[in-house]
């Protein structure tokens, strides 16, 4: 595989930014002129990291490069800091992660690399915070993606979350750090109603998109020992209530950990329609 790490000044993040891109490798039996000059466009996986991570996480801690190689797949891994993949107007000079991915990174990848911009060739996945971001992009930009995989996360009831924050309580499954994080989100977006109106609120957006019939195919996976398992069960019950057509998988014995994410990204690729080789894959 070819691995490209780019550093450039982003218009929407207002800072130098790094993104890693895995590109399909040239078969040894094919000439460089034929391979690089073919004009072929490849499918794309937009792969999102979790809290405390960056563009290198998936490369260093999983075997995503191998899985991409097996499937002639471009994988795009941006750095999002701890932004929750939403716009933060009050951070420094502004850090607009949602706008960056949709309005800047996607045009860059489609026009500078041999990447297909067709919906049927684009997929998105992420772990933890990146799983939350994946759910947000799938709910608010369904026309961009054929399928999405949300790993170790799920949309949350922000109305309930706001009530807990008002009472000074951390959301279920989280600690004091996340209470402050949610308070910061609300303040940066302009208050509670603005928070509810933001792309963070995939919970309320999903019924609207279900009615329109526009959602990508959705895969949710979590380990039963994960600290977010109770949130996952709450969302799964809500999904059944609103008639969300999605695949849910709960895998015993796994926590919030890379062994789980390396396993489930393989299962996600199989769900997307690629020839993943992991043993015991249910799809």
Buried (B, 14 or more C-beta within 10 A) or exposed (E): BEEEEBEEEBEBBBEEBBBBBBBBBEEEEEEEEEBEEEEEBBBBBBBBBBBEBBBBBBBEBBBBBEBBBBBBBBBBBBBBBEBBBBBBEEBEEBBBBBBBBBEBBBEBBBEEBBBBBEEEBBBBBBBBBBBBBBBBBBBBBBEBBBBBBBBBBBBBBBEEBBEBBEEEEBBBBBEEEBBEBBEBBBEBBEEBEBBBEBBBBBBBBBBEBBEEEEBBBBBBBBBEBBBBBEBBBBBBEBBEEEEBEBBBBBBEEBBBBBEBBBBBBBBBBBBBBBEBEBEEEEE
